[in-house]
């Protein structure tokens, strides 16, 4: 391996056939390049999509009511109904595997905006009646003050937690903590400020939300004994789909809804969505490896063929070496070393160019929400080079066997 004469001979062979050597190495370099770029691009897309779930409880679901589509027990189809306070207890007591069952209310309905006043300023925001546990699901963090607590619910306190956008539009540079805002004529004191954790929006803009205690909301905004939807978080290892099904079954019996009326309840299963997206990116990664490895194999086959051509051209040289005492190991070692040299040089430059392309994409993509931090880790590089080394050994050993099969006397007579 460290024989300088052997290295000089290999370099001389490569220089003597520059175009052939370049085209041969290009196939392997292209394979590594394709593998790195495809995996890196897949990771960039994965980071953007799955990063959108950051801060959200991926083992959660949301359930709300919708107009019935089937008549049942004297009720006509198209009947509208709401969850109520008793449903909170029914779900918590009768459905197994729930870690959090959080009832929620929204002023004005889904994605409804409401005027909020502070002094002479007015702007529209989403108003939520919530319990403290909702923070386990919402992708927001407390940047100042505190969130809602159980005492706020018990005492029906008129306090609120507001998002970053509320601060910007109503308070500007003024400190909002302790100040009072007016919502539908009711004053609430600001006790906390939130900002989003994730770039994704599962519904309303997190920075434009205002949270007030659930019990306070019911009294202040004439929503007594109403629940607009439930936020459910499952215990670790529990199937959210099963919990969702059990809740719908219990609620259908309670509110006299046909058990087969699948449209009477709306739901959104985050665990299902997250699992589906994770599976998609596993498939993309697998496809990238498959295409990349096939490209590498094609390049290695090209090197193997070129080595066979090289051996045919050097038949007489091999015969002379064998006649003066060169062992089969010497012949094999030189051929394998030459094949490995071609493959490793090509692999190095292919990896280098691939990483360079990913860095350019990262630079121009910037902070785009749809594509983040494309790249590959060191494991990919190590695995790729391991494949290259194994392939290089095969690309050298097979032609070497062909060289050793030539009779020395016949080789000396070759023209």
C-alpha positions as CSV (number, residue, x, y, z in Angstrom):
1,X,0.0,0.0,0.0
2,X,2.8,2.4,0.8
3,X,5.2,1.3,-2.0
4,X,6.2,4.6,-3.7
5,X,7.1,2.8,-7.0
6,X,3.6,1.4,-7.1
7,X,2.0,4.8,-6.5
8,X,4.2,6.3,-9.2
9,X,3.1,3.7,-11.6
10,X,-0.6,4.2,-10.8
11,X,-0.3,8.0,-11.2
12,X,1.6,7.5,-14.5
13,X,-1.2,5.2,-15.8
14,X,-3.9,7.8,-14.8
15,X,-1.9,10.6,-16.5
16,X,-1.4,8.5,-19.7
17,X,-5.2,8.1,-20.1
18,X,-6.5,11.4,-18.7
19,X,-9.8,11.5,-20.6
20,X,-10.6,7.9,-19.9
21,X,-9.6,8.3,-16.2
22,X,-11.8,11.4,-15.9
23,X,-14.9,9.9,-17.5
24,X,-14.5,6.8,-15.4
25,X,-14.2,8.8,-12.2
26,X,-17.1,11.0,-13.3
27,X,-19.6,8.1,-13.0
28,X,-18.6,7.4,-9.4
29,X,-18.5,11.1,-8.5
30,X,-21.9,11.6,-10.0
31,X,-23.3,8.8,-7.9
32,X,-22.0,10.3,-4.7
33,X,-23.2,13.7,-5.7
34,X,-26.7,12.4,-6.5
35,X,-26.8,10.6,-3.1
36,X,-25.7,13.6,-1.1
37,X,-27.9,16.1,-2.9
38,X,-31.1,13.9,-2.8
39,X,-30.7,13.1,0.9
40,X,-29.9,16.7,1.7
41,X,-32.9,18.0,-0.2
42,X,-35.1,15.4,1.4
43,X,-33.8,16.5,4.8
44,X,-34.5,20.1,4.0
45,X,-38.1,19.3,3.2
46,X,-38.4,17.1,6.2
47,X,-37.0,19.7,8.6
48,X,-39.5,22.2,7.2
49,X,-42.6,20.0,7.3
50,X,-42.0,18.1,10.6
51,X,-40.5,21.2,12.1
52,X,-44.0,22.7,11.8
53,X,-45.1,20.2,14.5
54,X,-42.6,21.7,17.0
55,X,-44.4,22.7,20.1
56,X,-47.6,20.8,19.3
57,X,-48.5,17.6,21.1
58,X,-48.3,15.1,18.2
59,X,-50.3,12.6,20.3
60,X,-53.4,14.7,20.3
61,X,-56.7,15.3,18.5
62,X,-59.4,17.9,18.4
63,X,-63.2,17.1,18.3
64,X,-66.1,19.4,17.6
65,X,-69.8,19.1,16.7
66,X,-71.4,19.5,13.3
67,X,-75.0,19.4,12.0
68,X,-76.4,15.9,12.0
69,X,-76.9,14.2,8.6
70,X,-79.3,11.4,9.8
71,X,-82.6,11.5,11.7
72,X,-82.5,9.8,15.1
73,X,-85.0,9.3,18.0
74,X,-87.4,11.8,16.7
75,X,-84.8,14.5,15.8
76,X,-84.6,15.6,12.1
77,X,-81.4,15.6,10.1
78,X,-79.5,18.9,10.1
79,X,-79.9,19.4,13.9
80,X,-77.2,21.6,15.5
81,X,-76.0,20.9,19.0
82,X,-73.1,21.8,21.2
83,X,-71.0,20.0,23.8
84,X,-71.7,21.1,27.4
85,X,-70.0,21.1,30.8
86,X,-71.3,17.6,31.7
87,X,-69.4,16.3,28.6
88,X,-66.1,17.3,30.2
89,X,-66.8,14.9,33.1
90,X,-68.1,12.2,30.9
91,X,-65.0,12.1,28.7
92,X,-62.6,12.3,31.6
93,X,-64.3,9.6,33.6
94,X,-65.2,7.1,30.8
95,X,-62.5,7.2,28.2
96,X,-59.3,5.4,29.0
97,X,-55.8,6.6,28.0
98,X,-56.4,10.4,28.1
99,X,-53.7,12.5,29.7
100,X,-55.4,15.9,29.0
101,X,-59.0,16.6,28.1
102,X,-59.2,20.4,27.7
103,X,-62.5,22.1,26.8
104,X,-62.2,25.2,24.6
105,X,-64.4,28.1,23.5
106,X,-63.8,30.8,20.9
107,X,-65.6,34.1,20.6
108,X,-67.2,34.4,17.2
109,X,-66.6,30.8,16.2
110,X,-63.7,29.1,14.2
111,X,-61.2,31.7,13.0
112,X,-63.5,34.5,14.2
113,X,-61.9,37.9,14.9
114,X,-63.2,40.2,17.5
115,X,-62.4,43.9,18.3
116,X,-60.2,44.4,21.2
117,X,-59.6,47.9,22.6
118,X,-56.8,49.5,24.6
119,X,-57.2,53.2,25.1
120,X,-57.8,54.7,21.7
121,X,-56.5,51.7,19.8
122,X,-58.7,48.9,18.3
123,X,-57.8,45.7,16.5
124,X,-59.3,42.3,15.8
125,X,-57.9,39.2,17.4
126,X,-59.0,35.6,18.2
127,X,-60.4,35.2,21.7
128,X,-60.1,31.8,23.4
129,X,-61.6,30.4,26.6
130,X,-59.1,27.8,27.8
131,X,-57.8,25.8,30.7
132,X,-54.1,25.7,31.7
133,X,-53.5,22.3,30.0
134,X,-54.0,23.8,26.6
135,X,-50.4,25.0,26.7
136,X,-49.4,21.3,26.2
137,X,-50.9,21.4,22.8
138,X,-50.5,25.0,21.6
139,X,-47.2,25.8,20.0
140,X,-46.5,28.9,22.1
141,X,-44.1,29.8,24.9
142,X,-44.5,32.3,27.7
143,X,-42.0,35.1,27.2
144,X,-43.2,37.3,30.1
145,X,-45.5,36.8,33.1
146,X,-47.5,33.6,33.4
147,X,-50.2,31.5,31.7
148,X,-53.6,30.6,33.1
149,X,-53.8,28.5,36.2
150,X,-56.4,26.5,38.1
151,X,-57.1,29.4,40.6
152,X,-58.0,31.6,37.7
153,X,-60.7,29.1,36.7
154,X,-62.0,28.6,40.3
155,X,-62.3,32.3,40.9
156,X,-63.4,33.2,37.4
157,X,-60.7,35.9,37.2
158,X,-60.9,38.5,34.4
159,X,-57.3,38.1,33.3
160,X,-55.8,37.3,29.9
161,X,-52.6,36.1,28.2
162,X,-51.9,37.8,24.9
163,X,-49.8,37.1,21.9
164,X,-46.9,39.0,20.5
165,X,-48.9,40.5,17.6
166,X,-51.5,41.9,20.2
167,X,-48.6,43.7,21.9
168,X,-47.4,45.2,18.6
169,X,-50.8,46.5,17.5
170,X,-52.3,47.7,20.8
171,X,-49.4,48.6,23.0
172,X,-46.4,49.3,20.7
173,X,-43.4,49.9,22.9
174,X,-45.5,50.3,26.1
175,X,-45.3,47.6,28.7
176,X,-48.5,45.6,28.5
177,X,-48.1,43.7,31.8
178,X,-50.8,44.6,34.3
179,X,-52.7,46.8,31.8
180,X,-56.4,46.3,31.0
181,X,-57.8,45.5,27.5
182,X,-61.5,45.6,26.6
183,X,-63.2,42.7,24.8
184,X,-66.9,43.1,24.0
185,X,-67.2,45.7,26.8
186,X,-65.5,43.4,29.4
187,X,-62.1,44.4,30.8
188,X,-59.3,41.9,31.3
189,X,-56.0,42.4,32.9
190,X,-52.9,41.2,31.0
191,X,-50.9,38.7,33.1
192,X,-48.8,37.0,30.5
193,X,-47.3,37.3,27.0
194,X,-46.8,34.5,24.5
195,X,-45.0,34.0,21.2
196,X,-45.1,31.1,18.7
197,X,-42.7,28.2,18.9
198,X,-43.4,26.9,15.4
199,X,-43.6,28.5,12.0
200,X,-46.7,26.4,11.2
201,X,-50.2,27.5,12.1
202,X,-52.6,24.8,13.1
203,X,-55.6,27.2,12.9
204,X,-55.3,30.8,13.9
205,X,-52.1,32.8,14.1
206,X,-50.6,31.9,17.5
207,X,-49.3,35.5,17.9
208,X,-52.8,37.0,17.4
209,X,-54.5,34.9,20.1
210,X,-55.8,36.1,23.5
211,X,-56.5,33.4,26.2
212,X,-58.9,34.0,29.0
213,X,-59.9,31.4,31.7
214,X,-62.6,29.0,30.4
215,X,-65.0,29.7,33.3
216,X,-64.6,33.4,32.9
217,X,-65.3,33.2,29.2
218,X,-68.5,31.3,29.8
219,X,-69.9,34.0,32.0
220,X,-68.5,37.1,30.4
221,X,-69.6,36.2,26.8
222,X,-72.9,34.4,27.5
223,X,-71.6,30.9,26.8
224,X,-72.8,29.2,29.9
225,X,-72.8,25.4,29.7
226,X,-71.2,25.5,26.2
227,X,-68.0,23.9,24.9
228,X,-67.1,24.5,21.3
229,X,-64.5,21.8,21.0
230,X,-62.3,19.4,23.0
231,X,-58.5,19.3,22.8
232,X,-57.4,15.7,23.7
233,X,-53.9,14.6,24.5
234,X,-53.3,10.8,24.9
235,X,-51.0,9.2,27.4
236,X,-47.7,7.9,26.0
237,X,-48.2,4.7,23.9
238,X,-52.0,5.2,23.6
239,X,-53.7,5.2,20.2
240,X,-55.3,8.6,19.6
241,X,-57.6,7.1,16.9
242,X,-59.1,4.7,19.4
243,X,-59.6,7.5,22.0
244,X,-61.2,9.7,19.3
245,X,-63.6,6.9,18.4
246,X,-64.5,6.2,22.0
247,X,-65.3,9.9,22.6
248,X,-67.5,10.1,19.6
249,X,-69.4,7.0,20.6
250,X,-70.0,8.4,24.2
251,X,-71.0,11.9,22.9
252,X,-73.3,10.4,20.2
253,X,-75.2,8.5,23.0
254,X,-75.3,11.5,25.3
255,X,-76.6,14.0,22.6
256,X,-78.9,11.5,20.9
257,X,-77.0,11.3,17.6
258,X,-77.2,8.2,15.3
259,X,-74.1,6.1,16.1
260,X,-73.6,5.6,12.3
261,X,-73.7,9.4,11.6
262,X,-70.0,10.0,10.9
263,X,-70.6,13.6,9.9
264,X,-72.1,14.7,13.2
265,X,-68.7,15.2,14.8
266,X,-65.7,16.8,13.2
267,X,-62.2,15.8,14.3
268,X,-58.5,16.3,13.4
269,X,-56.0,13.7,14.5
270,X,-52.5,15.1,14.8
271,X,-50.9,11.8,15.6
272,X,-52.3,10.4,12.4
273,X,-51.0,13.3,10.4
274,X,-47.6,13.3,12.0
275,X,-47.2,9.5,11.5
276,X,-48.2,9.9,7.8
277,X,-45.7,12.7,7.2
278,X,-42.9,10.8,9.0
279,X,-43.6,7.7,6.9
280,X,-43.6,9.8,3.7
281,X,-40.1,11.1,4.5
282,X,-38.8,7.7,5.4
283,X,-39.9,6.7,1.9
284,X,-38.2,9.7,0.4
285,X,-35.0,8.8,2.2
286,X,-35.2,5.2,1.1
287,X,-35.8,6.3,-2.5
288,X,-32.8,8.6,-2.3
289,X,-30.5,5.8,-1.0
290,X,-31.8,3.4,-3.7
291,X,-31.2,5.9,-6.5
292,X,-27.8,7.0,-5.1
293,X,-26.5,3.4,-4.5
294,X,-27.6,2.4,-8.0
295,X,-25.8,5.4,-9.5
296,X,-22.7,4.4,-7.5
297,X,-22.9,0.8,-8.7
298,X,-23.2,2.0,-12.3
299,X,-20.0,4.1,-11.8
300,X,-18.2,1.2,-10.1
301,X,-19.1,-1.2,-13.0
302,X,-17.6,1.4,-15.3
303,X,-14.4,1.4,-13.3
304,X,-14.4,-2.4,-13.4
305,X,-14.7,-2.4,-17.2
306,X,-12.0,0.1,-17.6
307,X,-9.7,-2.0,-15.4
308,X,-10.3,-5.0,-17.7
309,X,-9.4,-2.8,-20.7
310,X,-6.3,-1.6,-18.8
311,X,-5.3,-5.2,-18.0
312,X,-5.7,-6.2,-21.7
313,X,-3.4,-3.3,-22.7
314,X,-0.8,-4.3,-20.1
315,X,-0.9,-8.0,-20.7
316,X,2.8,-8.1,-21.8
317,X,3.8,-6.0,-18.8
318,X,2.0,-8.4,-16.4
319,X,3.7,-11.4,-18.1
320,X,7.2,-9.8,-17.7
321,X,6.5,-9.0,-14.0
322,X,5.3,-12.6,-13.4
323,X,8.3,-14.0,-15.2
324,X,10.8,-12.1,-13.0
325,X,9.1,-13.3,-9.7
326,X,6.1,-11.0,-9.1
327,X,3.7,-12.9,-6.8
328,X,-0.1,-13.1,-7.4
329,X,-0.4,-10.8,-4.4
330,X,1.7,-8.1,-6.0
331,X,-0.3,-8.2,-9.2
332,X,-3.6,-8.2,-7.3
333,X,-2.5,-5.5,-4.9
334,X,-1.6,-3.1,-7.7
335,X,-4.8,-3.6,-9.6
336,X,-7.0,-3.3,-6.5
337,X,-5.0,-0.2,-5.4
338,X,-5.5,1.5,-8.8
339,X,-9.3,0.8,-8.7
340,X,-9.5,2.1,-5.1
341,X,-7.6,5.2,-6.1
342,X,-9.9,6.0,-8.9
343,X,-13.0,5.4,-6.8
344,X,-11.8,7.4,-3.7
345,X,-10.7,10.4,-5.7
346,X,-14.0,10.4,-7.5
347,X,-16.0,9.9,-4.3
348,X,-14.2,12.7,-2.5
349,X,-14.9,15.3,-5.2
350,X,-18.4,14.1,-5.6
351,X,-19.0,14.5,-1.9
352,X,-17.3,17.9,-1.9
353,X,-19.4,19.2,-4.8
354,X,-22.6,17.8,-3.3
355,X,-22.1,19.5,0.1
356,X,-21.2,22.7,-1.8
357,X,-24.5,22.6,-3.7
358,X,-26.4,22.0,-0.4
359,X,-24.7,25.0,1.2
360,X,-25.7,27.2,-1.8
361,X,-29.3,26.0,-1.5
362,X,-29.2,26.7,2.2
363,X,-27.9,30.2,1.6
364,X,-30.5,31.1,-1.1
365,X,-33.4,29.4,0.7
366,X,-32.7,31.5,3.9
367,X,-35.6,31.2,6.4
368,X,-38.1,29.8,4.0
369,X,-40.9,28.0,5.8
370,X,-41.1,25.3,3.1
371,X,-37.4,24.3,3.1
372,X,-35.0,24.4,6.1
373,X,-31.4,23.4,6.7
374,X,-30.8,21.0,3.8
375,X,-27.8,18.8,4.6
376,X,-26.5,15.3,5.5
377,X,-24.8,14.2,8.6
378,X,-21.4,12.5,8.9
379,X,-23.1,9.0,9.0
380,X,-24.2,9.4,5.4
381,X,-20.6,10.3,4.3
382,X,-19.2,7.3,6.3
383,X,-21.7,4.9,4.8
384,X,-21.2,6.2,1.3
385,X,-17.4,5.8,1.6
386,X,-17.8,2.3,3.1
387,X,-19.9,1.4,0.0
388,X,-17.2,2.9,-2.2
389,X,-14.4,0.9,-0.6
390,X,-16.3,-2.4,-0.8
391,X,-17.2,-1.5,-4.4
392,X,-13.6,-0.6,-5.2
393,X,-12.3,-3.9,-3.8
394,X,-14.8,-5.7,-6.1
395,X,-13.9,-3.5,-9.0
396,X,-10.3,-4.4,-8.5
397,X,-10.5,-8.1,-7.5
398,X,-12.5,-9.3,-10.5
399,X,-10.1,-7.8,-13.1
400,X,-7.2,-9.0,-11.0
401,X,-8.4,-12.6,-11.2
402,X,-8.6,-12.1,-15.0
403,X,-4.9,-10.9,-15.0
404,X,-3.8,-13.9,-12.9
405,X,-5.5,-16.3,-15.2
406,X,-3.2,-15.3,-18.1
407,X,-0.3,-17.7,-18.6
408,X,3.0,-15.9,-18.2
409,X,4.5,-17.3,-21.5
410,X,1.3,-16.3,-23.4
411,X,1.5,-12.9,-21.9
412,X,5.1,-12.4,-23.0
413,X,4.1,-13.2,-26.6
414,X,1.2,-10.7,-26.5
415,X,1.5,-7.7,-28.8
